[in-house]
Amino acid sequence: MQKKLLILGKRGGILQWFENILATSHRHPNYVIQGFALNHNNTCERFLKKILPNKDIYTANLLKKKLQTFQPDLILIADLFYFNDYLLEVLADFPCKKAHWIGDFFDSRLKKTKEIIDLYCFTDFSFIKDAKDIGLDHSIYLPLAYNPEIFFPKDEQKNDRLLFVGAWSPDRQELIERIPLPITIYGKGWNNLVKNDSIIHPHNISLPNVAELYRKHKYVLNLINKVNIRQGMNMRCFEAPACGCILVSEYVKDLEFAFSIENEIITFSDPSELQSKLKENSINPLLAMDKVQRDHTYKNRIDTIVDLLL
């Protein structure tokens, strides 16, 4: 009999985490997967939440109705949420397994779900200790993943220019200014960057367009957003190799859990190293591509959670 999984998340988030997990539904013949977006599930909900004085109660009632009609065996909460008392009551009252998959720094407010959540999953290995420090012991390391419906390779000529797709931040600009190579950049907020021989597109682009750019470039730069994580991997770590690129990543410890950093990807701690590293590298991009296709899809992550809880 098929197990039922309900994904709780945020529709239209920057990472599209919620949408990417739901996209795995046809790859799971043993599961029925549905979603409930905590911000809004349709245009009617979106409108009502703008005008209702009690939108928290409204959302909790919608979730209660969804649980009663769908009757999931497992609830997976994707992304960091601190639930209000109305949602906590709904979740506590429904008798099924519950997992919370978190990819951001969190604080002691997370303890409110200690008696409700069966398993905390953290995308940054160091978060497991953070959780223990506030009394949460039932946790595992579960990195982010990629959607193979969007990120896949094509047999075409690749541009040797270094590519970066991501939003501007002060830390990222400081690092990019120190890279002794021309870069092509796509992302919101890069209007004021001045870098010799570089091409700047200061706007966001859709995930399918990101994937298309990856397929056309040999090297994809990955910079860690230290506002959100300490040593974890973002989705780019898996999306770029899935398109047949060579991942060029700022070094963080968690990369070693997924890749051989000697022969599958390029890592750096000092941006000045990159010119020689790209020129002299002997990386075979097929090694990392095969690994992410085998081990790092959202289907893999769902299977891990289901195996542990159901």
N, C-alpha and C positions, 0 to 999 in steps of 0.2 A: 504494500500500500504506500502511495506517495506521501512523503512528509510535507507539511505546509510551513513555509518560512515567510514571515512578515518583516520587511525592511523598513525601519524608521530612519528618516533622514531629512535633509533639506533640499528641496527642489531648486535647481538653478544656481547651486553653489559654484565657487571658482573651480574647485577640483572635479565637479560633477561626480562625486563619490557615489551618491544615491543612485544616479542614473546608470553609472557603470556597473554597479552591482545588479540592478534590475535587468540589465542587458544580458546577464548570464543565464536568464531563466530557461531559454531553449537549449542550453548546453547541459541542463540538469534533468535528465529523464526521471530521476527518482524523487525530485522535489517539485512542488508547486510554489512559485515565488511571486509574491505581490508586495506592493509598497504603500506606505502611508507617509506623506510629506508633512512635517510638523509646521512648515510655514504656510503652504497651501497646496491643494491637490487639483484645483481647477480654478477658472476665472471667477466663478461665483463665490467660492471660499475666499479668494483673494480680496474681492470687493467687500464682503461682509466683515472680514477681519480688520478692515480699515475703518469701519464705522461702528462696530459693536463695542460697547463699554466693557464687556466681559469676555473678551476673545480667548482668554485662557480656559475658562469654563467651556466655551464653545468648542475649542480644539480637543479638550479632554472628552467631551461627549461624542465627538466625531470618532475619536480613537476607540472609545468603548464600543460604539456601534460596529466599527470595522472588526474589532476582535470578536465580537459576538457572531458576526456573519461569516467571517473567514475561518475562525477557530484554528489559529496557527499552533504548530508544535514547538516553534522556536521564533522568538523575536530577536532580530539583530538591529541594534542601534548603531548607525554609522556616522561618526563625527562626534565631537565633544558637545554634549548638552548637559546643562544643569536644570533638572526638571522642577517645575513648580509643584505645589502640593496636590493640585487637581490631577495632573498627569501621573504623579507618583502613586496616587491612590488607584487609578485605573490600572497601571502596570502591576501593582502589588496584588490586586484582586484577581488578575487573570492567571490561571494555573498552567503556565508553560515555561520552558527554559528560556532564559534571556541572556544575551551577550551584548557587551558594549565595546565597540571598536573605536579607539581614540587615537588621534594623530596630532594633538597639540598639548602644550604644557597645561596642566590642570592644577586646581587647588583643593583645599579641604572640603569644599562644597560637594565634591564627588562622593563623599562618605554618606550622603543622604540616601544613596542607592545601594549601600552595602548589603542590606538584607533582601534586596530585590534582584540584583544582577548575579547570575551564576558564574559568569566568566568575563573578566575584563581583558581586552586584547589591545596591546599597545604597539604602534608602528615604530617607536623608538625604544631600543632595548633598555636604555637607562631609565625609562619611565616605570619599569617594574619596581625598581628600588624606591622611586618617588611614591608609588602606590603603597608599598610596604610601610613607608615612613608615616603614612596617614591611616594605617590599619587595614589596607586592602591586600589580602594575600592571594586570592584566587584570580591570578592573572597569567597571561602568556605573552610572548613576543610574536606579533603578527604584522609584518611589514605591509605597506601598500602594494598595489599590483597594477595590472594594465588590462585594457579592453582589446582583445584581439580582433574584434569587429572593426575597430578604427585603426589600430596600429599594427601594420603588417608590412612585409618587405615587397619590393618590386625590383625586377631585374632592369635597372636603368643606370645611366652614368651619374655619378655623384660629384657634386661641387666640393673642392677641397677647403673652401672657406669655413672657418669656425662659425657655428650658428648658435645663437642663444634666443630662446623664447621664454619670456617671463616678465613679470611686473618689475618696475623700478623700485629700488630701496637704496638708502644711503650706503649701506655695506656693499651691496652689489655693484654700485657705481664705482666705489673706491677700488674694489677688486678688479673690475673690468678695465679701469684706467691703467692698471699695472700690468695687464697682459700685453706682451710685446708682439701682438698679431692683429691684423684687421679682423673685424667681427661683423657679422650680419645679425642685427637685433630686431626682434619683434616684441612689443609689449607696451602696456600703458605706462606713461610717465617718463619716457626716455627722451623727451623733447630737447632737453638742455645738455645732453651728453655730446661732448666734442672729442672725437677720437679719429686719428688719421686713418684714411682709407677704409673707414667703416661705413656701413649702410644701416641707417636707423629708420625703423617703421614704428612710430610711437603710438601704437594702438593695439588693442586686443584682437585676437583672431580665434576662430572656432577650432574645436579639437580636430575635426577632419582636415582643416587647413594646416594645423600644426603637424599632423601625421604626414601630409603631403610634403611639407618642407623637410621633415626628417628624412623621407625617402630620397630627397634630392641632395642631401648633404652627407658628407663622409664623417664629419666631426660635430657632435652636439655637446655644447657646454652645459654643465649642471652646477648651479650655485645654491648652496644651502641657505634657506631662510631661517636664521637663528632666532627670529622672534617666536617661531612656532615649535622648533625642535632643537635637540641638543646634538644628537649623533645619528639620527634616523635618515632614511632614504625617502625622497619624494617620488611621485609617480614617474617623473622624467627618467629616473634611474632604470626603469623597466620599459618605458615607452620607446625611448631612443634605440636601445638594442633590438627591440622587437621589429623595428623598421630597417634593421641591417646597418645601423650607424655604429660608430665607435663612440662610446660614452666618455666624455672628458670631464671628470667630476672633481670638485673640491673634496678633499679627503675627509671622510667621517668613518668612525669605527664600524658602523653597521654594514658598510659596503663589503666588508670581509665575510659577512654571513651569507651573502648572495653571489659574490664573484671572486674569481682569482684576480687580484689587483695587479698581478705581474703579467698576465697574458690575455686577459679578457677585456679589460677596460684601462683607461689612462686616469690616474689620480695625481693630484698636486696639492701641496701645502703652500707653496710660494708661486704666485702667478708668473714670475720671471722664468720659471722652469719650462713653461709650456712651449716656447719656440723650439727648444731642442727635443722635448718629449714628442711633439707631433712630427718633427722631421725625422727622428731616428726610431720611431716605434715599429714594432713587428707584431702589432695586435691583429688577431684574426677575428673580425666582427661576428663571424658565424658561431664562434664558441659561446659568446654572450647571448646571441640571438637564440640558439638552441636551448640554452639554459632557461631564459625567461619564458619561452614558449612552453617548456615542459613544467616549470615549477612556480611561475609567478603571475599567473592569470587570476582574475577574480574568482573563477571556478575553483582554483586551488585553495583559495582562502576560505570560501564557503565550505568546501569539503573538510578542511581542517576543523572549523568550528562545529560542524555537524558531527564529525567523528568523535569529538570530545564531549558533546552534550546530548546527543540523541542515540 
